[in-house]
Amino acid sequence: DLKENLKNIIKFFVLFLGLSPGLRDLLRIMIGV
């Protein structure tokens, strides 16, 4: 199920970004927030 995969990927991303502030800033720039 694609939605489940997306949820897991997002969860992993949030966890990953929580550990590295620099990457969070990079993602913010990429998203344009």
C-alpha positions in Angstrom: 0.0 0.0 0.0 1.5 3.3 -1.2 0.0 5.4 1.7 1.6 3.1 4.3 5.0 3.3 2.6 4.7 7.1 2.5 3.8 7.2 6.2 6.8 5.1 7.0 9.1 7.2 4.9 7.8 10.4 6.4 8.2 8.9 9.9 11.8 8.0 9.1 12.5 11.4 7.7 11.1 13.2 10.8 13.2 11.0 13.0 16.3 11.6 10.8 15.8 15.3 10.7 15.2 15.5 14.4 18.7 14.2 14.9 20.3 16.6 12.4 19.2 20.3 12.5 21.3 21.1 9.4 19.4 18.6 7.3 16.1 20.1 8.7 17.1 23.5 7.4 18.1 22.0 4.0 14.7 20.3 3.8 12.9 23.5 4.7 14.7 25.3 1.9 13.9 22.5 -0.6 10.2 22.6 0.4 10.2 26.4 0.3 8.8 26.9 3.7 
